[in-house]
Amino acid sequence: MIPFEYRTPKNLKEVHATLKEFGTDAKLIAGGTALVIMMKQRLVRPSCLVSLRSVRGLNGIEVKDGGLRIGGLATHRAVEASSLVRRRLPLLAETYHHVATIRVRNMATVGGGLAHADPNQDPPPTLIALGATVKATSASGSRVIPLDEFFTDYYETLLKPDEIITEVFVPRLAANSGGAYLKFLPRTADDYATVSAAAVLTLDKNKKTISDVRIALGSVGVTPIRATAAEAVLRGQPVKAEAFAEAGEKAKEAVDPVSDFRGSAAYKKDMAAVFVRRALEKAVAGIRQQARAKPAPKAARKTAKKGKRR
Ligand SMILES: Cc1cc2nc3c(=O)[nH]c(=O)nc-3n(C[C@H](O)[C@H](O)[C@H](O)COP(=O)(O)OP(=O)(O)OC[C@H]3O[C@@H](n4cnc5c(N)ncnc54)[C@H](O)[C@@H]3O)c2cc1C
């Protein structure tokens, strides 16, 4: 590795000052799981590493406006293990659980993962399907970027060199909503996905019609891809196997994977259709199961009791 300076600012103000001092020659480092590899391969050669590890107050997970606010420095493991996340958004905990191994998840941070912007990563499709936003902060203020606009190319995002991801916000799910994330792993359990798909659906109160849906895929293009044409096929439609299959075909048209050791481009396209269909089916099954598991409202329970006594 080439020599570099290492700075350990204690707060955001000091981070901004160090970034200003070194300009585009500086690189933030959080968990280091992606950056150190890139430095060893000499793909990046920063003259200064600005460590975020001593910056306090950026690793919390809390409820905000009914949704979840996750600090940019929260680790993947913290999201996966958080009782708050598991209770309110189990899909998110499950998705972070899919990342690599526990050793990687213990170090890798939510902000570092999103800034790294590898299209094969697991969290982005789920976060896009959940309608998440990213808060980017610089010395001149903060801005909020919807995650489905955040990724621009291989390892490229809308972040400016002086911006730090301080927070990810996942809005509250509407009633009768649920989701699924599926990672196709034909090689080993800790590999990156060959294809991944996330779907978040909202059904009407009878659980028969799709009121809203968001679908996103990973490993099938230069960025994670939101499958808007597939979503359009489903909105307002009854829950039917044919509609899910049609949405899968629409998603297939939207992706543009490369052939590599995980599969040919043609195979990945076919798998995109299959995994979108399966994610939709799993999401609907989850919503219906949740509805069955919920205790009936008090009035309904009273009527049922009376009926039994007769
Ligand atoms: C062996 C291995 C297997 C893996 N397998 C998977 C997998 O199966 N699925 C998956 O999803 N991922 C996988 N990953 C990738 C892993 O998710 C990323 O390495 C990790 O998310 C990066 O987070 P980090 O905190 O370590 O980032 P770092 O390595 O510290 O930084 C990555 C990039 O983000 C920038 N950065 C860091 N923090 C911030 C911030 N708060 N704001 C702005 N920019 C920031 C850095 O400057 C750098 O450019 C794997 C990684 C390894 C090493």
The ligand as a Gaussian input file, in Angstrom:
#p B3LYP/6-31G(d) Opt

LIG

0 1
 C      -15.339000     -10.791000       2.040000
 C      -16.473000      -9.818000       1.755000
 C      -17.697000     -10.327000       1.356000
 C      -18.763000      -9.458000       1.111000
 N      -19.995000      -9.967000       0.760000
 C      -21.050000      -9.137000       0.653000
 C      -22.362000      -9.635000       0.409000
 O      -22.602000     -10.836000       0.301000
 N      -23.371000      -8.748000       0.302000
 C      -23.179000      -7.409000       0.449000
 O      -24.157000      -6.654000       0.397000
 N      -21.965000      -6.911000       0.654000
 C      -20.906000      -7.728000       0.775000
 N      -19.662000      -7.216000       1.026000
 C      -19.466000      -5.756000       0.924000
 C      -19.709000      -5.090000       2.190000
 O      -21.085000      -4.941000       2.317000
 C      -19.029000      -3.742000       2.083000
 O      -17.659000      -3.986000       2.081000
 C      -19.426000      -2.861000       3.243000
 O      -20.802000      -2.612000       3.237000
 C      -18.696000      -1.529000       3.222000
 O      -18.946000      -0.872000       4.445000
 P      -17.747000      -0.259000       5.289000
 O      -18.337000       0.449000       6.444000
 O      -16.728000      -1.309000       5.592000
 O      -17.168000       0.769000       4.226000
 P      -15.671000       1.252000       3.993000
 O      -14.865000       0.140000       3.420000
 O      -15.150000       1.912000       5.214000
 O      -15.922000       2.369000       2.896000
 C      -16.481000       2.056000       1.636000
 C      -16.655000       3.341000       0.828000
 O      -17.619000       4.186000       1.428000
 C      -17.064000       5.452000       1.814000
 N      -17.704000       5.744000       3.096000
 C      -17.634000       5.016000       4.236000
 N      -18.502000       5.502000       5.144000
 C      -19.116000       6.559000       4.570000
 C      -20.111000       7.467000       5.000000
 N      -20.710000       7.388000       6.220000
 N      -20.509000       8.451000       4.154000
 C      -19.953000       8.547000       2.921000
 N      -19.013000       7.719000       2.447000
 C      -18.605000       6.717000       3.269000
 C      -15.567000       5.229000       1.862000
 O      -14.861000       6.431000       1.590000
 C      -15.374000       4.201000       0.763000
 O      -15.368000       4.835000      -0.490000
 C      -18.583000      -8.048000       1.260000
 C      -17.330000      -7.555000       1.645000
 C      -16.286000      -8.404000       1.901000
 C      -14.963000      -7.853000       2.343000

